[in-house]
Amino acid sequence: FTNLVQYQFEPCLGDTCNKLTSDHNAGPDLEKEARKWSTRVAKETRSIRDYYRQMTVVQSIKTGDRVS
């Protein structure tokens, strides 16, 4: 990941936690969790893109269009 996006923490209504910090040596754990979820998002995005391509091919075969 080369383009890092910075987000501001936005607590939910009624949330008792109002900020996110890396106190008490929690930084490595937060980084590990962020990597885990960003990897999952990347995999899901890739799956969606692949399924969309497959769906496009199947639909074009169904309608008799040429597939490139």
C-alpha positions in Angstrom: 0.0 0.0 0.0 1.6 3.2 -1.1 -1.2 5.7 -0.8 -2.0 5.9 2.9 -5.2 7.6 3.8 -5.4 9.3 7.2 -8.8 9.1 8.9 -10.0 11.1 11.9 -11.5 8.9 14.6 -15.3 9.5 14.9 -16.9 8.0 17.9 -20.5 6.7 17.6 -23.3 8.4 19.5 -23.2 7.2 23.1 -19.7 5.7 22.7 -17.7 5.9 25.8 -14.4 5.9 23.9 -13.7 9.3 22.4 -10.2 8.8 21.0 -7.8 6.2 19.7 -4.2 6.2 20.9 -1.3 3.9 20.9 -0.7 4.2 24.7 0.7 1.4 26.7 2.7 -0.1 23.9 -0.5 -0.9 22.0 1.0 0.6 18.7 2.2 -2.7 17.4 -1.2 -4.4 18.1 -3.0 -1.5 16.4 -0.7 -1.8 13.4 -1.2 -5.6 13.2 -5.0 -5.1 13.4 -4.9 -2.4 10.7 -2.8 -4.7 8.4 -5.2 -7.6 9.0 -8.2 -5.6 8.0 -6.6 -3.8 5.1 -5.5 -7.1 3.7 -9.0 -8.4 4.0 -10.4 -5.4 2.3 -7.9 -5.8 -0.5 -8.8 -9.5 -0.9 -12.6 -8.7 -1.0 -12.0 -5.9 -3.5 -10.1 -8.3 -5.7 -12.8 -11.0 -5.4 -15.5 -8.5 -6.4 -13.5 -7.4 -9.4 -12.9 -11.0 -10.5 -16.6 -12.0 -10.0 -17.7 -8.9 -12.0 -15.4 -9.9 -14.9 -16.8 -13.5 -14.8 -20.3 -12.2 -14.7 -19.7 -9.9 -17.7 -18.3 -12.9 -19.6 -21.2 -15.1 -18.8 -23.7 -12.4 -19.7 -22.0 -11.7 -23.0 -22.0 -15.5 -23.8 -25.7 -15.6 -22.9 -26.6 -12.7 -25.2 -24.3 -14.1 -28.0 -21.8 -11.2 -27.9 -18.2 -11.7 -28.6 -15.9 -12.0 -25.6 -12.5 -10.4 -25.8 
